[in-house]
Amino acid sequence: MSIEVGRFHDLHEAELAAGLLRSAGIRAEVADHHLIGMDPLMQRAVGGLRVMAPEDEALDARAILARVQSGEFISGEPDDLPGTGDLPARDLGLALGVLAAPWAAAGMLGARRSVSVRRRFAPLAIVLLVALLMGLPLVLRFLA
């Protein structure tokens, strides 16, 4: 019979913990992971995700999870996450959205009117795109 050895608020955290326990030879599993996978809002209703292990392995599983919580497995290597000088994803998305705006505008105008109107706006869209591409490094320096 399996008993609870840990409770987590995130499906990914619970799966990582169960994977760590499995790598240590403990037969761990995440209870209700199918329910949470189908409807993430049920996570609060069921009280989080339980990591279960057999009774005879529960003491070892709890000890390993306690070691994780204490930070014993933290390495001294730097994270791969972007630093303060790197381009944030939000700014990149904003720049790509600005670059796509002329094509979207030309397409919307062309859908309502004749094809010739869209053809008239295509060179303008290309000119705006080239101007934005040339000014993008300046904008990114300003945002950084």
C-alpha positions as CSV (number, residue, x, y, z in Angstrom):
1,M,0.0,0.0,0.0
2,S,1.3,3.5,-0.9
3,I,1.3,6.4,1.5
4,E,1.9,10.1,0.9
5,V,5.5,11.2,1.2
6,G,5.2,14.8,-0.2
7,R,2.6,17.3,-1.4
8,F,3.2,19.8,-4.1
9,H,1.3,22.7,-5.6
10,D,2.6,22.3,-9.2
11,L,2.3,19.2,-11.4
12,H,5.8,19.7,-12.7
13,E,7.3,19.9,-9.2
14,A,5.5,16.8,-8.2
15,E,6.7,14.9,-11.3
16,L,10.3,16.1,-10.7
17,A,10.1,14.9,-7.1
18,A,8.7,11.5,-8.1
19,G,11.4,11.2,-10.8
20,L,14.1,12.0,-8.2
21,L,12.7,9.3,-5.9
22,R,12.5,6.8,-8.8
23,S,16.2,7.5,-9.6
24,A,17.0,6.6,-6.0
25,G,15.2,3.3,-6.5
26,I,12.0,4.2,-4.7
27,R,8.7,3.3,-6.5
28,A,7.1,6.7,-6.3
29,E,4.1,8.0,-8.2
30,V,2.1,11.2,-8.4
31,A,-1.5,10.7,-7.3
32,D,-4.3,12.4,-9.3
33,H,-1.9,13.6,-12.0
34,H,-4.3,12.6,-14.7
35,L,-7.1,14.7,-13.1
36,I,-4.8,17.8,-12.8
37,G,-3.5,17.3,-16.3
38,M,-7.0,17.5,-17.7
39,D,-8.2,20.3,-15.6
40,P,-5.4,22.4,-13.8
41,L,-8.1,24.3,-11.8
42,M,-8.8,21.1,-9.9
43,Q,-5.4,21.3,-8.3
44,R,-6.7,23.5,-5.4
45,A,-9.8,21.4,-5.0
46,V,-7.8,18.2,-4.4
47,G,-5.4,20.0,-2.1
48,G,-2.3,19.8,-4.3
49,L,-0.6,16.9,-5.8
50,R,0.5,14.0,-3.6
51,V,3.7,12.0,-4.2
52,M,3.0,8.5,-3.1
53,A,5.5,5.7,-2.2
54,P,5.2,2.2,-0.7
55,E,5.1,2.1,3.1
56,D,8.4,0.3,3.4
57,E,10.2,3.0,1.3
58,A,8.3,6.0,2.7
59,L,11.0,6.8,5.3
60,D,13.7,6.9,2.7
61,A,11.6,8.9,0.3
62,R,10.8,11.6,3.0
63,A,14.5,11.8,3.9
64,I,15.4,12.4,0.2
65,L,12.7,15.1,-0.2
66,A,13.9,16.7,3.1
67,R,17.4,16.9,1.7
68,V,16.0,18.5,-1.5
69,Q,14.2,21.1,0.6
70,S,17.3,21.9,2.6
71,G,19.2,22.7,-0.7
72,E,21.7,19.9,-0.5
73,F,21.5,19.2,-4.2
74,I,22.0,22.8,-5.4
75,S,25.0,23.1,-7.6
76,G,27.4,26.1,-7.9
77,E,26.8,26.3,-11.7
78,P,25.1,29.5,-13.0
79,D,21.6,29.2,-14.3
80,D,20.9,29.2,-18.1
81,L,18.2,31.9,-17.6
82,P,18.7,35.2,-19.3
83,G,20.7,37.8,-17.3
84,T,20.0,41.4,-16.9
85,G,21.9,42.3,-20.1
86,D,20.0,39.8,-22.2
87,L,17.0,40.6,-24.3
88,P,13.8,39.8,-22.3
89,A,11.2,37.7,-24.0
90,R,8.6,40.5,-23.5
91,D,10.7,43.0,-25.5
92,L,11.3,40.5,-28.3
93,G,7.6,39.7,-28.5
94,L,6.9,43.5,-28.6
95,A,9.4,44.0,-31.4
96,L,8.0,41.1,-33.4
97,G,4.5,42.4,-33.0
98,V,5.5,45.8,-34.3
99,L,7.2,44.2,-37.2
100,A,4.0,42.2,-38.1
101,A,1.7,45.2,-37.8
102,P,2.2,46.5,-41.4
103,W,1.4,43.2,-42.9
104,A,-1.7,42.8,-40.7
105,A,-2.9,46.3,-41.6
106,A,-2.4,45.7,-45.3
107,G,-4.1,42.3,-45.1
108,M,-7.1,43.8,-43.3
109,L,-7.5,46.6,-45.7
110,G,-7.2,44.3,-48.7
111,A,-9.9,42.0,-47.3
112,R,-12.4,44.8,-47.2
113,R,-11.6,46.6,-50.4
114,S,-10.3,45.5,-53.8
115,V,-7.0,43.7,-54.2
116,S,-5.4,46.8,-55.7
117,V,-5.6,48.6,-52.3
118,R,-3.7,45.8,-50.7
119,R,-1.1,45.9,-53.5
120,R,-0.8,49.7,-53.0
121,F,-0.1,49.1,-49.3
122,A,2.4,46.3,-49.8
123,P,5.4,48.6,-50.7
124,L,4.5,50.8,-47.7
125,A,4.6,47.7,-45.4
126,I,8.0,46.7,-46.8
127,V,9.4,50.2,-46.3
128,L,8.1,50.2,-42.7
129,L,9.6,46.8,-42.1
130,V,13.0,47.9,-43.4
131,A,12.8,51.0,-41.3
132,L,11.9,49.0,-38.2
133,L,14.6,46.5,-38.8
134,M,17.2,49.2,-39.1
135,G,15.9,51.0,-36.0
136,L,15.4,47.9,-33.9
137,P,18.9,47.8,-32.5
138,L,18.5,51.4,-31.4
139,V,15.2,50.6,-29.7
140,L,16.6,47.5,-28.0
141,R,19.5,49.6,-26.6
142,F,17.1,52.1,-25.3
143,L,15.0,49.4,-23.6
144,A,18.0,47.7,-22.0
